[in-house]
């Protein structure tokens, strides 16, 4: 049982780490001074969207891992690159 869920814990730890690093970057004054349209979603909605996004990313990586397919490491390499690019975007 632990063998099945250990990779999920690793993928969850990776996305939590990515979220923590991304969240450490503060938006500049230029962002807060922007004139945004009235229909701009509230900040809490963005937080919720990122939580759902990161959780689904971890679950997707776990599902790929569970396939046991010979090319899963290649797929997970691309997943990791995408995660790193996601963090880099916040910078």
N, C-alpha and C positions, 0 to 999 in steps of 0.2 A: 504494500500500500504506500509506504513512504517513498519507494522508488518511483512510483507514478507521479506523486505530487512534489517531489523535490525539485524537478525542473521548473514547475510552475512557480515555486518560491523564488528560484533564481531569476526567472523572467520578471516577476513582480518586483523583485529588488532592483533589477536593472531599470525598469521604467520609473520606479520611485526615485532612484538616484538621478535619472535624467530629468524628472520633474523638479527635483530639488535644485539641481544646477540651473535649469532654465528659469526657475522662480527666483533665483538669486540676482538676476539681472533686472534692474528697475528701468521702466520706461523714462525717456528723457523729458525735459521740460517741453520740448517741441510737441510731444504726443499729448500732453495735458492741455496745451494751449490751442490744439486743433479745434476748428469749428466743425463739430460732428453733426450729422443730420439727427432729427428728432427720433427717428426709428432705430437708432443705434442701440443694440441690446445692452442691458446693464452688465456691470463687471462680474457679478456673481454667476451670470449665465455662461460667461467665458470659462470661469473656473470649473463649472459643472461639465462643460463640453470637453475640456482638457482631461478631466478625471475619467470620463467615459472613454475618450480616445486612448489614453494610456492603458486603461484596463483591458480594452479590446485588443490593443497591440500585444499585451502580455498573453492573453488567452489565445490569440492567433499563433504566436510563436510556440506556445505550449502544444497546440494542436499539430503544428508542423513537426515538432519534436516527437510526439507520440506516434506519428506515422511509421517511423523506423525506416523510411525510404532512404536509399543510398544518397540522394541529392539533397537531403534535408540540411546538411551543413552549409551547402551553397546558398540555400534559401534563407537560412538563419544569418549567414554573413551579410546578405542584402538587408535583412531586417535590422541588423546592428548598424550598418551604414546609414540606413534611414533614421534610426534613433539618434545617431550622432549628428546627422544633418538637422534634425529637429532641435537638438540642443544648440547647435551652432546658429540656427536662425534666431534664437532668442538673444544671442549676444549681439 
